[in-house]
Amino acid sequence: MDDAGVAARAAQLPDDFVRPGFKPEFVAVPWGAALGDSYHDMLLMDWTVFQTGVTAEAEGYAGVLIDTVSDSGLRALRSRLSIPVIGPGEAAFAAAMMLGKKFTVLTMWPEWFPLYQKTLTEYGFWDRVASLRSINTRPDVTELLAGKEEVIFDKLKAEATRAMEEDGADVIVLGSTTMHQSAAFLAANLPIPVINPGQIAWKFLEGLIECGLTHSKKAFPMPEVPKDEDIRKGWF
């Protein structure tokens, strides 16, 4: 991802949203999947996110936030690191279950459904899911939604309305951090909570760090024989 793509993602966390004493740094993986539209891409996403994040603790970071609702590499990073590692998918789904009874994951295209099916199964959240819905629109993972607001925002609102009326959703979770530009519009135009996954995950991470909490090493044990050098040699 080039500098413009990183900046578009960093816009999720404006300065006035970040608590004093914290400073988010957005770091792109140096290679990997293009669209997350296949099991091929899912494997690359897991590996390259893990590969990039595995040195975070040694580099002095206080925590890791994975910038994709697929939560790619999440459990592997928790296994290798002692600092908290948060995925926007898990954070957003957990928040949705606190705010309502059933949530819908609203996303750009159905090619991303396997990403959510994988995580929702791992987390055991399916009984709280109303539906997975998309607007059947190929995503632009560099420019995001910029310049497409008039078309995309109305499509998202219409699909969210169907999720409420037909599926019984009482909370909407945006299915990608690349959709963050639509969050304010949808929140202002829907009668139910709309969760912006990147922002809610950041607040979870801030809270864990402030409370001195991190993931359980019983749940995510360290490898007896770490392979850090081999992992670093795997850069492409």
C-alpha positions as CSV (number, residue, x, y, z in Angstrom):
1,M,0.0,0.0,0.0
2,D,1.3,3.4,-0.9
3,D,1.4,6.5,1.3
4,A,-2.0,7.7,0.0
5,G,-3.6,4.4,0.9
6,V,-2.0,4.4,4.4
7,A,-3.2,8.0,4.9
8,A,-6.8,7.1,3.9
9,R,-6.8,4.4,6.5
10,A,-5.2,6.6,9.1
11,A,-8.1,9.0,8.7
12,Q,-10.1,6.6,10.8
13,L,-8.5,7.9,13.9
14,P,-8.4,11.8,13.9
15,D,-6.3,13.5,16.5
16,D,-9.3,14.5,18.6
17,F,-10.5,10.8,18.8
18,V,-7.2,9.6,20.2
19,R,-6.8,9.8,24.0
20,P,-3.9,11.9,25.3
21,G,-0.8,9.8,25.7
22,F,-1.6,7.5,22.8
23,K,-0.3,7.8,19.2
24,P,-1.4,5.4,16.5
25,E,1.0,4.5,13.8
26,F,-0.3,2.9,10.6
27,V,2.1,0.5,9.0
28,A,1.4,-1.2,5.7
29,V,2.4,-4.8,5.0
30,P,5.2,-4.8,2.4
31,W,3.4,-7.3,0.1
32,G,0.4,-9.6,0.2
33,A,-3.2,-9.9,-0.9
34,A,-4.9,-7.5,-3.2
35,L,-8.6,-7.7,-2.4
36,G,-9.3,-10.4,0.2
37,D,-11.7,-12.0,-2.2
38,S,-10.6,-15.6,-2.0
39,Y,-9.1,-18.3,0.2
40,H,-5.9,-17.6,-1.6
41,D,-6.0,-14.0,-0.4
42,M,-7.1,-15.0,3.1
43,L,-3.9,-17.1,3.6
44,L,-1.7,-14.3,2.4
45,M,-3.5,-11.8,4.7
46,D,-2.9,-14.1,7.7
47,W,0.7,-14.5,6.9
48,T,1.7,-11.0,5.9
49,V,-0.1,-9.3,8.9
50,F,1.5,-11.8,11.2
51,Q,4.9,-11.2,9.6
52,T,4.6,-7.5,9.9
53,G,3.2,-7.4,13.4
54,V,5.4,-10.0,15.1
55,T,8.2,-7.6,15.8
56,A,5.9,-4.9,17.3
57,E,6.7,-5.7,20.9
58,A,10.5,-5.8,20.4
59,E,10.1,-2.4,18.6
60,G,8.6,-0.9,21.7
61,Y,4.9,-0.7,20.7
62,A,2.3,-0.9,23.5
63,G,-0.2,-2.8,21.4
64,V,-1.2,-4.0,18.0
65,L,-4.4,-3.2,16.1
66,I,-5.0,-5.2,13.0
67,D,-6.5,-2.9,10.3
68,T,-9.0,-5.4,8.8
69,V,-12.3,-6.8,10.0
70,S,-11.0,-10.2,8.8
71,D,-8.8,-10.1,12.0
72,S,-6.0,-11.6,9.8
73,G,-3.2,-13.1,11.9
74,L,-4.9,-12.3,15.2
75,R,-4.5,-15.5,17.1
76,A,-0.9,-16.1,15.8
77,L,0.1,-12.7,16.9
78,R,-1.5,-13.2,20.3
79,S,0.5,-16.4,20.6
80,R,3.8,-14.7,19.9
81,L,3.3,-11.3,21.6
82,S,2.6,-10.3,25.2
83,I,1.2,-6.9,24.4
84,P,-2.5,-6.7,23.6
85,V,-3.5,-7.5,20.0
86,I,-7.0,-6.4,18.9
87,G,-8.9,-7.2,15.7
88,P,-11.7,-4.9,14.5
89,G,-13.9,-7.8,13.7
90,E,-13.9,-9.3,17.2
91,A,-14.1,-5.9,18.8
92,A,-17.0,-4.7,16.6
93,F,-19.0,-8.0,17.0
94,A,-18.5,-7.9,20.8
95,A,-19.7,-4.3,20.9
96,A,-22.7,-5.1,18.7
97,M,-23.7,-7.9,21.2
98,M,-23.6,-5.4,24.0
99,L,-25.7,-2.8,22.1
100,G,-28.4,-5.1,20.7
101,K,-29.7,-8.6,20.3
102,K,-28.9,-9.3,16.6
103,F,-26.4,-7.6,14.3
104,T,-25.9,-7.6,10.6
105,V,-22.4,-7.3,9.0
106,L,-22.9,-4.8,6.1
107,T,-20.1,-5.0,3.5
108,M,-19.2,-4.0,0.0
109,W,-19.4,-7.3,-1.9
110,P,-20.2,-11.0,-1.1
111,E,-16.7,-12.0,-1.9
112,W,-15.9,-10.9,1.6
113,F,-18.5,-13.1,3.3
114,P,-16.0,-16.0,3.9
115,L,-13.8,-13.6,6.0
116,Y,-16.7,-13.1,8.4
117,Q,-17.9,-16.7,8.2
118,K,-14.4,-17.8,9.4
119,T,-14.2,-15.4,12.3
120,L,-17.8,-15.7,13.5
121,T,-17.3,-19.5,13.6
122,E,-14.0,-19.2,15.5
123,Y,-15.6,-16.8,18.0
124,G,-18.8,-18.7,18.4
125,F,-21.0,-15.6,17.7
126,W,-23.4,-17.0,15.1
127,D,-26.4,-17.1,17.4
128,R,-26.3,-13.3,17.6
129,V,-25.9,-12.7,13.8
130,A,-29.0,-11.5,11.9
131,S,-27.4,-11.6,8.5
132,L,-24.4,-10.9,6.2
133,R,-25.4,-8.3,3.6
134,S,-23.5,-6.6,0.8
135,I,-24.2,-3.9,-1.8
136,N,-22.5,-5.9,-4.6
137,T,-20.0,-3.3,-5.3
138,R,-16.3,-4.0,-6.0
139,P,-14.3,-2.2,-3.3
140,D,-11.5,0.3,-3.9
141,V,-9.0,-0.6,-1.1
142,T,-6.8,2.4,-2.0
143,E,-9.2,5.4,-2.5
144,L,-11.8,3.7,-0.3
145,L,-15.1,5.5,-0.6
146,A,-13.8,9.0,-1.5
147,G,-15.6,10.5,-4.5
148,K,-18.3,7.7,-4.5
149,E,-20.3,9.0,-1.5
150,E,-23.5,9.9,-3.4
151,V,-23.9,6.4,-4.8
152,I,-22.3,4.2,-2.1
153,F,-23.8,5.8,0.9
154,D,-27.4,5.4,-0.3
155,K,-26.8,1.8,-1.3
156,L,-25.5,1.1,2.2
157,K,-28.4,2.8,3.8
158,A,-30.9,0.8,1.7
159,E,-29.2,-2.5,2.5
160,A,-29.0,-1.7,6.2
161,T,-32.7,-0.9,6.1
162,R,-33.5,-4.3,4.6
163,A,-31.3,-5.9,7.3
164,M,-33.5,-4.2,10.0
165,E,-36.9,-4.9,8.3
166,E,-36.2,-8.4,6.8
167,D,-33.6,-9.9,9.0
168,G,-34.3,-8.4,12.4
169,A,-31.0,-6.6,12.9
170,D,-30.9,-4.1,15.7
171,V,-27.2,-3.2,15.2
172,I,-25.2,-2.7,12.0
173,V,-21.4,-3.6,11.9
174,L,-19.5,-2.2,8.9
175,G,-17.7,-5.1,7.3
176,S,-14.5,-3.4,6.6
177,T,-12.2,-0.6,8.0
178,T,-12.1,0.6,4.4
179,M,-15.8,1.6,4.8
180,H,-15.1,4.0,7.7
181,Q,-16.0,7.1,5.6
182,S,-19.7,6.0,5.6
183,A,-20.0,5.5,9.3
184,A,-21.2,9.0,10.2
185,F,-23.7,9.2,7.4
186,L,-25.2,5.8,8.3
187,A,-25.3,6.6,12.0
188,A,-27.2,9.9,11.3
189,N,-29.7,8.2,8.9
190,L,-30.5,4.9,10.6
191,P,-32.5,4.4,13.9
192,I,-30.1,1.7,15.2
193,P,-26.4,1.8,16.2
194,V,-23.8,1.6,13.5
195,I,-20.4,0.3,14.5
196,N,-17.3,1.7,12.9
197,P,-14.9,-1.3,13.5
198,G,-11.6,0.5,13.3
199,Q,-12.6,3.1,15.9
200,I,-14.3,0.7,18.3
201,A,-11.2,-1.6,18.1
202,W,-8.9,1.4,18.9
203,K,-10.9,2.3,22.0
204,F,-10.8,-1.3,23.1
205,L,-7.0,-1.2,22.7
206,E,-6.7,2.1,24.6
207,G,-8.8,0.7,27.4
208,L,-6.8,-2.6,27.7
209,I,-3.5,-0.7,27.8
210,E,-4.8,1.8,30.5
211,C,-6.1,-1.1,32.6
212,G,-2.9,-3.1,32.3
213,L,-4.6,-6.0,30.6
214,T,-3.6,-8.2,27.7
215,H,-4.7,-11.6,26.3
216,S,-4.5,-14.8,28.3
217,K,-1.3,-16.8,27.8
218,K,-3.3,-19.9,28.8
219,A,-5.6,-19.2,25.8
220,F,-2.7,-18.1,23.5
221,P,0.5,-19.8,24.7
222,M,3.9,-18.8,23.5
223,P,5.6,-21.2,21.1
224,E,8.3,-23.2,22.9
225,V,10.6,-22.7,19.9
226,P,10.0,-19.2,18.3
227,K,11.0,-18.9,14.6
228,D,11.5,-15.1,14.5
229,E,14.6,-15.3,12.2
230,D,12.8,-17.6,9.8
231,I,9.8,-15.3,9.8
232,R,11.9,-12.3,9.0
233,K,13.7,-14.1,6.2
234,G,10.3,-14.7,4.6
235,W,9.9,-11.1,3.4
236,F,9.2,-10.8,-0.3
